[in-house]
Amino acid sequence: MKELIIIVYKINVEGQNRSTVEQMISNLHSAYSLTDDNELKENYIIREMWLPVEQQSDIQVIYPVPRYTTSPEINDLVEEISNRIKEDPTNTLSQHWKKLVRELKLRKINEQS
């Protein structure tokens, strides 16, 4: 049985016109959407919401509740990593993080096989 994942992408569109926002969301969707990720689609139903907002951008998994909330140490580590990624002016940490997540996902799939 597949599990459900709901992800909300909040995109700061302050000062942008409608066509620019539509193009920006389209570009972000093609670059970051997980709905076409074949490894994830095997075990999960993925629903994404792309919300234009006039405040700080962020991404949040709203369902399922992350498992790390039961461990304060892991929760602190996730928060620290997230803050460092947000503060990285070169965006290098974000790229390394994406590679790491991909590698962990592939390892998990290989372990299940």
C-alpha positions in Angstrom: 0.0 0.0 0.0 1.3 3.4 -1.0 1.8 6.2 1.5 0.6 9.8 0.9 3.1 12.7 0.9 1.7 16.3 0.7 4.3 19.1 0.1 3.5 22.8 0.1 5.8 25.1 -1.8 5.4 28.7 -0.8 6.9 31.0 -3.4 7.6 34.7 -2.7 6.0 36.6 -5.6 6.1 40.1 -4.1 6.2 42.8 -6.8 5.8 40.3 -9.7 3.1 40.4 -12.3 0.9 37.4 -13.1 2.8 36.2 -16.2 6.1 36.3 -14.4 4.7 34.4 -11.5 3.2 31.7 -13.8 6.5 31.3 -15.6 8.4 31.2 -12.3 6.1 28.5 -10.8 6.4 26.5 -14.1 10.2 26.7 -14.0 10.3 25.7 -10.3 7.9 22.9 -10.9 10.0 21.4 -13.7 13.2 21.8 -11.6 12.0 20.7 -8.2 8.7 18.7 -8.4 8.8 15.2 -7.0 5.7 14.0 -8.8 7.7 12.5 -11.7 10.3 10.9 -9.4 10.0 7.2 -10.4 11.7 5.9 -7.2 9.3 7.8 -5.0 6.3 6.9 -7.1 6.8 3.2 -6.3 6.0 3.7 -2.7 4.3 7.0 -2.4 1.4 9.1 -3.7 2.8 12.6 -4.0 0.7 15.7 -3.9 2.2 19.1 -4.3 0.8 22.6 -3.8 2.5 25.6 -5.3 1.3 28.8 -3.5 2.3 32.3 -4.5 2.7 34.4 -1.4 4.0 37.8 -0.5 6.2 36.8 2.3 9.3 34.5 2.8 9.5 31.4 0.5 9.6 28.0 2.1 8.8 24.3 1.5 7.0 22.2 4.0 5.9 18.6 4.1 2.5 18.8 5.8 1.7 15.1 5.6 2.9 12.7 6.9 4.2 14.3 10.1 8.0 13.9 9.9 9.2 11.0 12.0 12.1 13.0 13.5 9.6 15.0 15.6 9.8 12.2 18.2 13.5 12.8 18.7 14.6 16.2 19.9 18.2 15.6 18.8 17.3 14.8 15.2 14.8 17.7 15.1 17.6 20.1 16.3 19.9 18.7 13.6 17.4 19.1 10.8 16.7 22.7 12.0 20.4 23.5 12.1 21.0 22.0 8.6 18.0 23.9 7.2 19.2 27.2 8.6 22.7 26.8 7.2 21.2 26.0 3.8 19.1 29.1 3.9 22.1 31.2 5.0 24.4 29.9 2.3 24.9 32.7 -0.3 26.5 30.4 -2.9 23.7 27.8 -2.7 26.3 25.1 -2.6 24.9 23.5 0.5 21.5 23.2 -1.1 23.0 21.4 -4.1 25.0 19.0 -1.8 22.0 18.4 0.3 20.0 17.4 -2.8 22.7 15.0 -3.9 22.8 13.4 -0.4 19.1 13.0 -0.2 19.1 11.3 -3.7 21.9 9.0 -2.6 20.0 8.0 0.7 16.9 7.4 -1.3 18.7 5.1 -3.7 20.4 3.2 -0.9 17.0 2.7 0.8 15.5 1.3 -2.5 18.5 -1.0 -2.9 18.1 -2.3 0.7 14.5 -3.1 0.0 15.3 -5.0 -3.1 
